[in-house]
Amino acid sequence: MSVDLYFIDEETAIFYSQLKAAVFNQFAPKDKSKRRSKSVGDLGFDDRDL
């Protein structure tokens, strides 16, 4: 069994963070007090999904 490793460059990290923020903004509760206790994982998305 072999495992391929892919290194993350700065451009990919920036794109990933923008995508994660967009998903959170779209699906997180709009009430700011409820948003503080939520994460992308709480919304049903895993980091591997992104």
mmCIF file of the N, C-alpha and C atoms, coordinates in Angstrom:
data_MODEL
# 
_entry.id   MODEL 
# 
loop_
_atom_site.group_PDB 
_atom_site.id 
_atom_site.type_symbol 
_atom_site.label_atom_id 
_atom_site.label_alt_id 
_atom_site.label_comp_id 
_atom_site.label_asym_id 
_atom_site.label_entity_id 
_atom_site.label_seq_id 
_atom_site.pdbx_PDB_ins_code 
_atom_site.Cartn_x 
_atom_site.Cartn_y 
_atom_site.Cartn_z 
_atom_site.occupancy 
_atom_site.B_iso_or_equiv 
_atom_site.pdbx_formal_charge 
_atom_site.auth_seq_id 
_atom_site.auth_comp_id 
_atom_site.auth_asym_id 
_atom_site.auth_atom_id 
_atom_site.pdbx_PDB_model_num 
ATOM 1   N N  . MET A 1 1  ? 0.849   -1.171 0.000  1.00 0.00 ? 1  MET A N  1 
ATOM 2   C CA . MET A 1 1  ? 0.000   0.000  0.000  1.00 0.00 ? 1  MET A CA 1 
ATOM 3   C C  . MET A 1 1  ? 0.894   1.233  0.000  1.00 0.00 ? 1  MET A C  1 
ATOM 4   N N  . SER A 1 2  ? 0.565   2.197  -0.825 1.00 0.00 ? 2  SER A N  1 
ATOM 5   C CA . SER A 1 2  ? 1.333   3.441  -0.866 1.00 0.00 ? 2  SER A CA 1 
ATOM 6   C C  . SER A 1 2  ? 0.409   4.614  -0.554 1.00 0.00 ? 2  SER A C  1 
ATOM 7   N N  . VAL A 1 3  ? 1.004   5.661  -0.064 1.00 0.00 ? 3  VAL A N  1 
ATOM 8   C CA . VAL A 1 3  ? 0.255   6.863  0.282  1.00 0.00 ? 3  VAL A CA 1 
ATOM 9   C C  . VAL A 1 3  ? 0.891   8.035  -0.447 1.00 0.00 ? 3  VAL A C  1 
ATOM 10  N N  . ASP A 1 4  ? 0.085   8.772  -1.179 1.00 0.00 ? 4  ASP A N  1 
ATOM 11  C CA . ASP A 1 4  ? 0.577   9.969  -1.860 1.00 0.00 ? 4  ASP A CA 1 
ATOM 12  C C  . ASP A 1 4  ? 0.447   11.162 -0.929 1.00 0.00 ? 4  ASP A C  1 
ATOM 13  N N  . LEU A 1 5  ? 1.483   11.956 -0.841 1.00 0.00 ? 5  LEU A N  1 
ATOM 14  C CA . LEU A 1 5  ? 1.460   13.172 -0.035 1.00 0.00 ? 5  LEU A CA 1 
ATOM 15  C C  . LEU A 1 5  ? 1.448   14.371 -0.957 1.00 0.00 ? 5  LEU A C  1 
ATOM 16  N N  . TYR A 1 6  ? 0.591   15.312 -0.655 1.00 0.00 ? 6  TYR A N  1 
ATOM 17  C CA . TYR A 1 6  ? 0.502   16.534 -1.428 1.00 0.00 ? 6  TYR A CA 1 
ATOM 18  C C  . TYR A 1 6  ? 0.759   17.700 -0.481 1.00 0.00 ? 6  TYR A C  1 
ATOM 19  N N  . PHE A 1 7  ? 1.753   18.486 -0.790 1.00 0.00 ? 7  PHE A N  1 
ATOM 20  C CA . PHE A 1 7  ? 2.104   19.607 0.058  1.00 0.00 ? 7  PHE A CA 1 
ATOM 21  C C  . PHE A 1 7  ? 1.240   20.812 -0.308 1.00 0.00 ? 7  PHE A C  1 
ATOM 22  N N  . ILE A 1 8  ? 0.879   21.566 0.686  1.00 0.00 ? 8  ILE A N  1 
ATOM 23  C CA . ILE A 1 8  ? -0.002  22.714 0.526  1.00 0.00 ? 8  ILE A CA 1 
ATOM 24  C C  . ILE A 1 8  ? 0.845   23.976 0.368  1.00 0.00 ? 8  ILE A C  1 
ATOM 25  N N  . ASP A 1 9  ? 0.601   24.710 -0.701 1.00 0.00 ? 9  ASP A N  1 
ATOM 26  C CA . ASP A 1 9  ? 1.314   25.975 -0.883 1.00 0.00 ? 9  ASP A CA 1 
ATOM 27  C C  . ASP A 1 9  ? 0.442   27.120 -0.361 1.00 0.00 ? 9  ASP A C  1 
ATOM 28  N N  . GLU A 1 10 ? 0.971   28.308 -0.350 1.00 0.00 ? 10 GLU A N  1 
ATOM 29  C CA . GLU A 1 10 ? 0.268   29.459 0.210  1.00 0.00 ? 10 GLU A CA 1 
ATOM 30  C C  . GLU A 1 10 ? -1.029  29.762 -0.547 1.00 0.00 ? 10 GLU A C  1 
ATOM 31  N N  . GLU A 1 11 ? -0.987  29.660 -1.858 1.00 0.00 ? 11 GLU A N  1 
ATOM 32  C CA . GLU A 1 11 ? -2.180  29.937 -2.671 1.00 0.00 ? 11 GLU A CA 1 
ATOM 33  C C  . GLU A 1 11 ? -3.316  28.975 -2.322 1.00 0.00 ? 11 GLU A C  1 
ATOM 34  N N  . THR A 1 12 ? -2.985  27.705 -2.145 1.00 0.00 ? 12 THR A N  1 
ATOM 35  C CA . THR A 1 12 ? -3.992  26.711 -1.779 1.00 0.00 ? 12 THR A CA 1 
ATOM 36  C C  . THR A 1 12 ? -4.543  26.984 -0.386 1.00 0.00 ? 12 THR A C  1 
ATOM 37  N N  . ALA A 1 13 ? -3.690  27.366 0.550  1.00 0.00 ? 13 ALA A N  1 
ATOM 38  C CA . ALA A 1 13 ? -4.122  27.660 1.915  1.00 0.00 ? 13 ALA A CA 1 
ATOM 39  C C  . ALA A 1 13 ? -5.069  28.854 1.938  1.00 0.00 ? 13 ALA A C  1 
ATOM 40  N N  . ILE A 1 14 ? -4.781  29.862 1.148  1.00 0.00 ? 14 ILE A N  1 
ATOM 41  C CA . ILE A 1 14 ? -5.646  31.042 1.084  1.00 0.00 ? 14 ILE A CA 1 
ATOM 42  C C  . ILE A 1 14 ? -6.999  30.671 0.494  1.00 0.00 ? 14 ILE A C  1 
ATOM 43  N N  . PHE A 1 15 ? -7.004  29.914 -0.596 1.00 0.00 ? 15 PHE A N  1 
ATOM 44  C CA . PHE A 1 15 ? -8.249  29.485 -1.222 1.00 0.00 ? 15 PHE A CA 1 
ATOM 45  C C  . PHE A 1 15 ? -9.082  28.637 -0.257 1.00 0.00 ? 15 PHE A C  1 
ATOM 46  N N  . TYR A 1 16 ? -8.432  27.728 0.443  1.00 0.00 ? 16 TYR A N  1 
ATOM 47  C CA . TYR A 1 16 ? -9.110  26.864 1.407  1.00 0.00 ? 16 TYR A CA 1 
ATOM 48  C C  . TYR A 1 16 ? -9.765  27.694 2.508  1.00 0.00 ? 16 TYR A C  1 
ATOM 49  N N  . SER A 1 17 ? -9.041  28.671 3.034  1.00 0.00 ? 17 SER A N  1 
ATOM 50  C CA . SER A 1 17 ? -9.606  29.489 4.115  1.00 0.00 ? 17 SER A CA 1 
ATOM 51  C C  . SER A 1 17 ? -10.790 30.320 3.617  1.00 0.00 ? 17 SER A C  1 
ATOM 52  N N  . GLN A 1 18 ? -10.728 30.800 2.390  1.00 0.00 ? 18 GLN A N  1 
ATOM 53  C CA . GLN A 1 18 ? -11.846 31.560 1.823  1.00 0.00 ? 18 GLN A CA 1 
ATOM 54  C C  . GLN A 1 18 ? -13.061 30.660 1.614  1.00 0.00 ? 18 GLN A C  1 
ATOM 55  N N  . LEU A 1 19 ? -12.832 29.451 1.148  1.00 0.00 ? 19 LEU A N  1 
ATOM 56  C CA . LEU A 1 19 ? -13.917 28.493 0.944  1.00 0.00 ? 19 LEU A CA 1 
ATOM 57  C C  . LEU A 1 19 ? -14.562 28.121 2.276  1.00 0.00 ? 19 LEU A C  1 
ATOM 58  N N  . LYS A 1 20 ? -13.745 27.871 3.286  1.00 0.00 ? 20 LYS A N  1 
ATOM 59  C CA . LYS A 1 20 ? -14.258 27.514 4.607  1.00 0.00 ? 20 LYS A CA 1 
ATOM 60  C C  . LYS A 1 20 ? -15.091 28.653 5.193  1.00 0.00 ? 20 LYS A C  1 
ATOM 61  N N  . ALA A 1 21 ? -14.627 29.876 5.045  1.00 0.00 ? 21 ALA A N  1 
ATOM 62  C CA . ALA A 1 21 ? -15.375 31.039 5.536  1.00 0.00 ? 21 ALA A CA 1 
ATOM 63  C C  . ALA A 1 21 ? -16.692 31.188 4.789  1.00 0.00 ? 21 ALA A C  1 
ATOM 64  N N  . ALA A 1 22 ? -16.686 30.963 3.479  1.00 0.00 ? 22 ALA A N  1 
ATOM 65  C CA . ALA A 1 22 ? -17.915 31.087 2.681  1.00 0.00 ? 22 ALA A CA 1 
ATOM 66  C C  . ALA A 1 22 ? -18.947 30.039 3.094  1.00 0.00 ? 22 ALA A C  1 
ATOM 67  N N  . VAL A 1 23 ? -18.504 28.812 3.324  1.00 0.00 ? 23 VAL A N  1 
ATOM 68  C CA . VAL A 1 23 ? -19.419 27.749 3.764  1.00 0.00 ? 23 VAL A CA 1 
ATOM 69  C C  . VAL A 1 23 ? -20.006 28.111 5.123  1.00 0.00 ? 23 VAL A C  1 
ATOM 70  N N  . PHE A 1 24 ? -19.151 28.586 6.028  1.00 0.00 ? 24 PHE A N  1 
ATOM 71  C CA . PHE A 1 24 ? -19.631 28.962 7.360  1.00 0.00 ? 24 PHE A CA 1 
ATOM 72  C C  . PHE A 1 24 ? -20.643 30.100 7.262  1.00 0.00 ? 24 PHE A C  1 
ATOM 73  N N  . ASN A 1 25 ? -20.346 31.106 6.469  1.00 0.00 ? 25 ASN A N  1 
ATOM 74  C CA . ASN A 1 25 ? -21.259 32.247 6.339  1.00 0.00 ? 25 ASN A CA 1 
ATOM 75  C C  . ASN A 1 25 ? -22.590 31.847 5.718  1.00 0.00 ? 25 ASN A C  1 
ATOM 76  N N  . GLN A 1 26 ? -22.568 30.878 4.835  1.00 0.00 ? 26 GLN A N  1 
ATOM 77  C CA . GLN A 1 26 ? -23.799 30.435 4.170  1.00 0.00 ? 26 GLN A CA 1 
ATOM 78  C C  . GLN A 1 26 ? -24.688 29.604 5.096  1.00 0.00 ? 26 GLN A C  1 
ATOM 79  N N  . PHE A 1 27 ? -24.085 28.732 5.903  1.00 0.00 ? 27 PHE A N  1 
ATOM 80  C CA . PHE A 1 27 ? -24.866 27.737 6.636  1.00 0.00 ? 27 PHE A CA 1 
ATOM 81  C C  . PHE A 1 27 ? -24.919 27.932 8.150  1.00 0.00 ? 27 PHE A C  1 
ATOM 82  N N  . ALA A 1 28 ? -24.117 28.796 8.698  1.00 0.00 ? 28 ALA A N  1 
ATOM 83  C CA . ALA A 1 28 ? -24.124 29.017 10.147 1.00 0.00 ? 28 ALA A CA 1 
ATOM 84  C C  . ALA A 1 28 ? -25.328 29.857 10.538 1.00 0.00 ? 28 ALA A C  1 
ATOM 85  N N  . PRO A 1 29 ? -25.738 29.773 11.796 1.00 0.00 ? 29 PRO A N  1 
ATOM 86  C CA . PRO A 1 29 ? -26.851 30.611 12.256 1.00 0.00 ? 29 PRO A CA 1 
ATOM 87  C C  . PRO A 1 29 ? -26.523 32.090 12.050 1.00 0.00 ? 29 PRO A C  1 
ATOM 88  N N  . LYS A 1 30 ? -27.517 32.860 11.740 1.00 0.00 ? 30 LYS A N  1 
ATOM 89  C CA . LYS A 1 30 ? -27.299 34.291 11.495 1.00 0.00 ? 30 LYS A CA 1 
ATOM 90  C C  . LYS A 1 30 ? -27.146 35.071 12.801 1.00 0.00 ? 30 LYS A C  1 
ATOM 91  N N  . ASP A 1 31 ? -27.700 34.550 13.886 1.00 0.00 ? 31 ASP A N  1 
ATOM 92  C CA . ASP A 1 31 ? -27.593 35.194 15.195 1.00 0.00 ? 31 ASP A CA 1 
ATOM 93  C C  . ASP A 1 31 ? -26.148 35.074 15.700 1.00 0.00 ? 31 ASP A C  1 
ATOM 94  N N  . LYS A 1 32 ? -25.508 36.215 15.934 1.00 0.00 ? 32 LYS A N  1 
ATOM 95  C CA . LYS A 1 32 ? -24.091 36.226 16.307 1.00 0.00 ? 32 LYS A CA 1 
ATOM 96  C C  . LYS A 1 32 ? -23.804 35.446 17.580 1.00 0.00 ? 32 LYS A C  1 
ATOM 97  N N  . SER A 1 33 ? -24.717 35.464 18.529 1.00 0.00 ? 33 SER A N  1 
ATOM 98  C CA . SER A 1 33 ? -24.472 34.735 19.775 1.00 0.00 ? 33 SER A CA 1 
ATOM 99  C C  . SER A 1 33 ? -24.448 33.224 19.539 1.00 0.00 ? 33 SER A C  1 
ATOM 100 N N  . LYS A 1 34 ? -25.197 32.752 18.558 1.00 0.00 ? 34 LYS A N  1 
ATOM 101 C CA . LYS A 1 34 ? -25.205 31.322 18.230 1.00 0.00 ? 34 LYS A CA 1 
ATOM 102 C C  . LYS A 1 34 ? -24.019 30.939 17.345 1.00 0.00 ? 34 LYS A C  1 
ATOM 103 N N  . ARG A 1 35 ? -23.520 31.880 16.554 1.00 0.00 ? 35 ARG A N  1 
ATOM 104 C CA . ARG A 1 35 ? -22.395 31.608 15.656 1.00 0.00 ? 35 ARG A CA 1 
ATOM 105 C C  . ARG A 1 35 ? -21.116 31.331 16.422 1.00 0.00 ? 35 ARG A C  1 
ATOM 106 N N  . ARG A 1 36 ? -20.964 31.967 17.581 1.00 0.00 ? 36 ARG A N  1 
ATOM 107 C CA . ARG A 1 36 ? -19.715 31.834 18.344 1.00 0.00 ? 36 ARG A CA 1 
ATOM 108 C C  . ARG A 1 36 ? -19.443 30.399 18.765 1.00 0.00 ? 36 ARG A C  1 
ATOM 109 N N  . SER A 1 37 ? -20.481 29.649 19.004 1.00 0.00 ? 37 SER A N  1 
ATOM 110 C CA . SER A 1 37 ? -20.296 28.284 19.499 1.00 0.00 ? 37 SER A CA 1 
ATOM 111 C C  . SER A 1 37 ? -20.300 27.245 18.382 1.00 0.00 ? 37 SER A C  1 
ATOM 112 N N  . LYS A 1 38 ? -20.373 27.680 17.143 1.00 0.00 ? 38 LYS A N  1 
ATOM 113 C CA . LYS A 1 38 ? -20.431 26.750 16.009 1.00 0.00 ? 38 LYS A CA 1 
ATOM 114 C C  . LYS A 1 38 ? -19.095 26.684 15.280 1.00 0.00 ? 38 LYS A C  1 
ATOM 115 N N  . SER A 1 39 ? -18.874 25.548 14.660 1.00 0.00 ? 39 SER A N  1 
ATOM 116 C CA . SER A 1 39 ? -17.728 25.379 13.771 1.00 0.00 ? 39 SER A CA 1 
ATOM 117 C C  . SER A 1 39 ? -18.248 24.792 12.466 1.00 0.00 ? 39 SER A C  1 
ATOM 118 N N  . VAL A 1 40 ? -17.398 24.723 11.474 1.00 0.00 ? 40 VAL A N  1 
ATOM 119 C CA . VAL A 1 40 ? -17.812 24.136 10.193 1.00 0.00 ? 40 VAL A CA 1 
ATOM 120 C C  . VAL A 1 40 ? -18.213 22.677 10.411 1.00 0.00 ? 40 VAL A C  1 
ATOM 121 N N  . GLY A 1 41 ? -17.518 21.990 11.305 1.00 0.00 ? 41 GLY A N  1 
ATOM 122 C CA . GLY A 1 41 ? -17.858 20.602 11.612 1.00 0.00 ? 41 GLY A CA 1 
ATOM 123 C C  . GLY A 1 41 ? -19.243 20.459 12.203 1.00 0.00 ? 41 GLY A C  1 
ATOM 124 N N  . ASP A 1 42 ? -19.652 21.427 13.019 1.00 0.00 ? 42 ASP A N  1 
ATOM 125 C CA . ASP A 1 42 ? -20.999 21.410 13.598 1.00 0.00 ? 42 ASP A CA 1 
ATOM 126 C C  . ASP A 1 42 ? -22.077 21.557 12.533 1.00 0.00 ? 42 ASP A C  1 
ATOM 127 N N  . LEU A 1 43 ? -21.723 22.116 11.402 1.00 0.00 ? 43 LEU A N  1 
ATOM 128 C CA . LEU A 1 43 ? -22.676 22.342 10.319 1.00 0.00 ? 43 LEU A CA 1 
ATOM 129 C C  . LEU A 1 43 ? -22.795 21.132 9.398  1.00 0.00 ? 43 LEU A C  1 
ATOM 130 N N  . GLY A 1 44 ? -22.021 20.083 9.676  1.00 0.00 ? 44 GLY A N  1 
ATOM 131 C CA . GLY A 1 44 ? -22.089 18.872 8.880  1.00 0.00 ? 44 GLY A CA 1 
ATOM 132 C C  . GLY A 1 44 ? -21.018 18.769 7.808  1.00 0.00 ? 44 GLY A C  1 
ATOM 133 N N  . PHE A 1 45 ? -20.050 19.685 7.850  1.00 0.00 ? 45 PHE A N  1 
ATOM 134 C CA . PHE A 1 45 ? -18.956 19.663 6.877  1.00 0.00 ? 45 PHE A CA 1 
ATOM 135 C C  . PHE A 1 45 ? -17.671 19.253 7.575  1.00 0.00 ? 45 PHE A C  1 
ATOM 136 N N  . ASP A 1 46 ? -16.928 18.420 6.939  1.00 0.00 ? 46 ASP A N  1 
ATOM 137 C CA . ASP A 1 46 ? -15.630 17.984 7.446  1.00 0.00 ? 46 ASP A CA 1 
ATOM 138 C C  . ASP A 1 46 ? -14.549 18.703 6.641  1.00 0.00 ? 46 ASP A C  1 
ATOM 139 N N  . ASP A 1 47 ? -13.370 18.877 7.219  1.00 0.00 ? 47 ASP A N  1 
ATOM 140 C CA . ASP A 1 47 ? -12.275 19.509 6.480  1.00 0.00 ? 47 ASP A CA 1 
ATOM 141 C C  . ASP A 1 47 ? -11.984 18.765 5.178  1.00 0.00 ? 47 ASP A C  1 
ATOM 142 N N  . ARG A 1 48 ? -12.171 17.478 5.173  1.00 0.00 ? 48 ARG A N  1 
ATOM 143 C CA . ARG A 1 48 ? -11.937 16.700 3.933  1.00 0.00 ? 48 ARG A CA 1 
ATOM 144 C C  . ARG A 1 48 ? -13.007 16.965 2.893  1.00 0.00 ? 48 ARG A C  1 
ATOM 145 N N  . ASP A 1 49 ? -14.191 17.393 3.320  1.00 0.00 ? 49 ASP A N  1 
ATOM 146 C CA . ASP A 1 49 ? -15.246 17.749 2.364  1.00 0.00 ? 49 ASP A CA 1 
ATOM 147 C C  . ASP A 1 49 ? -14.866 18.997 1.573  1.00 0.00 ? 49 ASP A C  1 
ATOM 148 N N  . LEU A 1 50 ? -14.181 19.904 2.243  1.00 0.00 ? 50 LEU A N  1 
ATOM 149 C CA . LEU A 1 50 ? -13.825 21.143 1.576  1.00 0.00 ? 50 LEU A CA 1 
ATOM 150 C C  . LEU A 1 50 ? -12.748 20.889 0.557  1.00 0.00 ? 50 LEU A C  1 
# 
